[in-house]
Amino acid sequence: MNLRRLSAVSFGHMAIDILNASIAMILAVLAVPFDISNAQIGLGGMAYALMGSLSQPFFGVLADRFGGRWLGALGLLWTAVFYYAATFSQDYFTLITLMTVASLGSGAFHPQGAMNAGAAGGHKATTGTSVFFLLGQLGLAMGPMIAGVLLEEIWMLGPRIMAIATLPFVVWMAFGLRKPLVRVEPEPPRPATVEERRRLQQRIARERAMSNRVSQPNRRWVALVAFALLVALRASVHQIFYGMLPKYFADLGFSPTQFGFMVGVPSVAIALGSMSGGILGDRYDQPKILLWSLLAATPFSWLMLDIVDGWVFFPLAFAAGFLVGIPHSILVVMAQRFLPNRQGLASGAILGFTFASGALGMGLAGPIADVYTLSGVMHVVAVMPLIAALCAVFLRTRIATALPMAPAAGSAD
């Protein structure tokens, strides 16, 4: 494992996601001086998220062609420069325009980051990639906390300091990623034991028996529609809470420091929930995990909005974030099984659909909050995991799951 390359790209991921996570905080504290409506907050967050996510395929092609050695450092620098410039904005339109341009740096950073992390992991590519995403999630959790304290104490000077503080990470990445990627050949598989081959054959037989009990074409389309709706609902809950909670808590009278930590707690929990979901999904029935985690998330999400005073809020917020985070890794794996021979396409499609549907959900939530109330919208969002859980019922059959091929004698399980 190349720790130098892995640490450079992973801490760079943390740095850029600290900036990404502070956008909602800045919009919340500028809502009064800039006369920003809930609709403008939602649309601004949607523009930022869409620009950063929809540009990733283009930058992914560049990373494949040129190795991504400079895209990481330049992407972080690009985001920092335009983020810094945005803090001098005197109106909403200028602020959102500069922030949206800044998100292009995030779009450039993430494809090469995942590629470099996997390459740095060598024979442990999954471990390297998980470290990369873990540091990014920590950045998303730290961003609101850091921004909240700085905005309350020194106003817009705080975000400027945050942008300048990323420059050492730019230098770190420029040196840490300067050498070309070295593709590591996979280790030769260990011979499978007779017992391992027997268990695999039994698992294949059970999968085939279960899939033959139902009508394949009809159930497959039902599963696809339910899956897409589940992904969209869960992504919207995540993105709306992430983008609108700062404004919700600000309207309740909390200071930027207070609601920065109040938003940061569920962000940390989402990261831990995503990791836990991946572990649980390898051991237990995936649709059942989706069903029960989303059902359990609903009451905690609701209570988190109502019980905001005192220490009780924090375990409620942690539980809500943890349970909402569990399905993420499972949904990516399930998407790969829908297209077993196009797993790269499936991974890109599920991540792109997740980001886009979440961004559109936040874009709709803002205008609706202006027509009704932000509190009403947030409480409706808190119930959306329940609807997503109902979609998981239609995924209980494993028709869309790719059946593993039986290995030849002496090959790995």
Long-range contacts (C-beta under 8 A, 24 or more apart in sequence): 1-120, 1-121, 1-122, 1-124, 1-127, 1-128, 2-119, 2-120, 2-122, 3-120, 4-176, 5-116, 5-119, 5-120, 5-176, 5-177, 5-179, 6-116, 6-117, 6-120, 6-121, 6-128, 6-131, 6-132, 7-176, 8-72, 8-172, 8-173, 8-175, 8-176, 8-177, 9-72, 9-112, 9-113, 9-116, 9-117, 9-120, 9-132, 9-173, 9-176, 9-177, 10-117, 10-131, 10-132, 10-134, 10-135, 10-136, 11-135, 11-169, 11-172, 12-72, 12-73, 12-76, 12-109, 12-113, 12-169, 12-170, 12-172, 12-173, 13-109, 13-110, 13-113, 13-132, 13-133, 13-135, 13-136, 13-139, 14-135, 14-136, 14-138, 14-139, 14-142, 15-76, 15-139, 15-165, 15-166, 15-169, 16-75, 16-76, 16-79, 16-105, 16-106, 16-109, 16-139, 16-166, 17-136, 17-137, 17-139, 17-140, 17-143, 18-139, 18-140, 18-142, 18-143, 18-146, 18-162, 18-166, 19-79, 19-80, 19-83, 19-102, 19-143, 19-162, 19-163, 19-166, 20-48, 20-52, 20-79, 20-103, 20-106, 20-139, 20-140, 20-143, 21-139, 21-140, 21-141, 21-142, 21-143, 21-144, 21-147, 21-242, 21-267, 22-143, 22-144, 22-146, 22-147, 22-159, 22-162, 23-48, 23-99, 24-144, 24-242, 24-243, 24-244, 24-245, 24-246, 24-247, 24-263, 25-143, 25-144, 25-147, 25-148, 25-151, 25-246, 25-256, 25-260, 25-263, 26-87, 26-95, 26-147, 26-151, 26-159, 27-246, 27-247, 28-246, 28-247, 28-249, 28-250, 28-256, 28-259, 29-151, 29-250, 29-256, 30-92, 30-95, 31-247, 31-250, 34-91, 34-92, 34-95, 35-92, 36-92, 37-366, 37-370, 38-244, 38-247, 38-365, 38-366, 38-367, 38-369, 38-370, 38-374, 38-377, 39-366, 39-367, 39-369, 39-370, 40-92, 40-96, 40-366, 41-243, 41-244, 41-247, 41-366, 42-243, 42-244, 42-362, 42-363, 42-364, 42-365, 42-366, 42-367, 42-369, 43-96, 43-363, 43-366, 43-367, 44-92, 44-95, 44-96, 44-99, 45-239, 45-243, 45-244, 45-359, 45-362, 45-363, 45-366, 46-359, 46-360, 46-362, 46-363, 47-96, 47-100, 48-96, 48-99, 48-100, 48-103, 49-103, 49-239, 49-243, 49-355, 49-358, 49-359, 49-362, 50-355, 50-356, 50-359, 50-360, 51-100, 51-101, 51-103, 51-104, 51-107, 52-103, 52-104, 52-106, 52-107, 52-110, 52-355, 53-107, 53-351, 53-352, 53-355, 53-356, 53-359, 54-107, 54-352, 54-356, 55-103, 55-104, 55-107, 55-108, 56-107, 56-110, 56-111, 56-352, 57-111, 57-348, 57-352, 58-107, 59-107, 59-108, 59-110, 59-111, 59-112, 60-111, 60-348, 62-108, 63-111, 63-112, 63-115, 64-115, 67-180, 67-181, 68-111, 68-112, 68-113, 68-115, 68-116, 68-177, 68-181, 69-177, 69-178, 69-179, 69-180, 69-181, 70-174, 70-177, 71-108, 71-109, 71-111, 71-112, 72-109, 72-112, 72-113, 72-116, 72-173, 72-177, 73-170, 73-171, 73-173, 73-174, 73-177, 74-105, 74-108, 75-105, 75-106, 75-107, 75-108, 75-109, 75-112, 76-105, 76-109, 76-166, 76-169, 76-170, 76-173, 77-105, 77-167, 77-170, 78-102, 78-104, 78-105, 78-108, 79-103, 79-104, 79-105, 79-106, 79-109, 79-166, 80-105, 80-163, 80-164, 80-166, 80-167, 80-170, 81-163, 83-159, 83-162, 83-163, 84-159, 84-160, 84-163, 84-164, 87-156, 87-159, 87-160, 87-163, 88-156, 115-181, 116-177, 116-181, 119-181, 119-182, 119-183, 119-184, 122-184, 123-184, 123-186, 123-187, 125-184, 130-275, 133-274, 134-271, 134-275, 137-267, 137-268, 137-270, 137-271, 137-274, 138-268, 138-271, 140-242, 140-267, 140-270, 140-271, 141-264, 141-265, 141-267, 141-268, 141-271, 142-264, 143-264, 144-246, 144-259, 144-260, 144-261, 144-263, 144-264, 144-267, 145-260, 145-261, 145-264, 146-260, 147-256, 147-260, 148-255, 148-256, 148-257, 148-258, 148-259, 148-260, 148-261, 148-263, 149-256, 149-257, 149-260, 151-256, 151-260, 152-255, 152-256, 152-257, 153-257, 189-411, 189-412, 190-412, 191-410, 191-411, 191-412, 192-407, 192-410, 192-411, 192-412, 192-413, 196-413, 197-406, 197-407, 197-409, 197-413, 199-413, 200-404, 200-406, 200-407, 200-413, 201-406, 203-404, 204-403, 204-404, 204-406, 207-398, 207-401, 207-403, 208-403, 210-397, 210-398, 211-397, 211-398, 211-399, 211-403, 214-397, 214-399, 216-399, 219-397, 219-399, 220-399, 220-400, 222-394, 223-394, 223-395, 223-397, 223-399, 223-400, 224-338, 224-400, 226-391, 226-392, 226-393, 226-394, 226-395, 227-331, 227-334, 227-335, 227-338, 227-391, 227-395, 227-400, 228-353, 229-388, 229-391, 230-290, 230-327, 230-331, 230-388, 230-391, 230-392, 230-395, 231-331, 231-350, 231-353, 231-354, 231-357, 232-353, 232-357, 232-361, 233-384, 233-385, 233-387, 233-388, 233-391, 234-294, 234-324, 234-327, 234-331, 234-384, 234-385, 234-388, 235-353, 235-354, 235-355, 235-357, 235-358, 235-361, 236-357, 236-358, 236-360, 236-361, 236-362, 236-365, 236-381, 236-384, 237-301, 237-324, 237-361, 237-381, 237-382, 237-384, 237-385, 237-388, 238-270, 238-324, 238-325, 238-358, 239-358, 239-359, 239-361, 239-362, 240-358, 240-361, 240-362, 240-365, 240-377, 240-378, 240-381, 241-266, 241-301, 241-324, 241-378, 241-381, 242-267, 243-362, 244-362, 244-365, 244-366, 244-369, 244-374, 244-377, 244-378, 245-378, 247-374, 248-305, 248-374, 248-375, 248-378, 249-308, 251-374, 251-375, 252-308, 254-308, 262-308, 262-313, 262-317, 265-314, 265-317, 265-318, 265-321, 266-304, 266-317, 266-318, 266-320, 266-321, 266-324, 267-321, 268-318, 268-321, 269-317, 269-318, 269-319, 269-320, 269-321, 269-322, 269-325, 270-321, 270-322, 270-324, 270-325, 270-328, 271-325, 272-322, 272-325, 273-321, 273-322, 273-323, 273-324, 273-325, 273-326, 273-328, 274-325, 274-326, 274-328, 274-329, 275-329, 276-322, 276-325, 276-326, 277-325, 277-326, 277-327, 277-328, 277-329, 277-330, 278-329, 278-330, 278-333, 280-326, 280-330, 281-329, 281-330, 281-333, 286-330, 286-333, 286-334, 286-395, 287-392, 287-393, 287-395, 287-396, 288-396, 289-326, 289-327, 289-330, 290-326, 290-327, 290-330, 290-331, 290-389, 290-392, 290-395, 291-389, 291-392, 291-393, 292-389, 293-323, 293-324, 293-326, 293-327, 294-323, 294-324, 294-327, 294-385, 294-386, 294-388, 294-389, 294-392, 295-385, 295-386, 295-389, 296-323, 297-323, 297-324, 297-385, 298-382, 298-383, 298-385, 298-386, 298-389, 301-381, 301-382, 301-383, 301-385, 302-379, 302-382, 302-383, 304-382, 305-375, 305-378, 305-379, 305-382, 323-385, 324-385, 327-388, 334-395, 334-400, 334-401, 336-402, 337-400, 337-401, 337-402, 338-400, 340-402
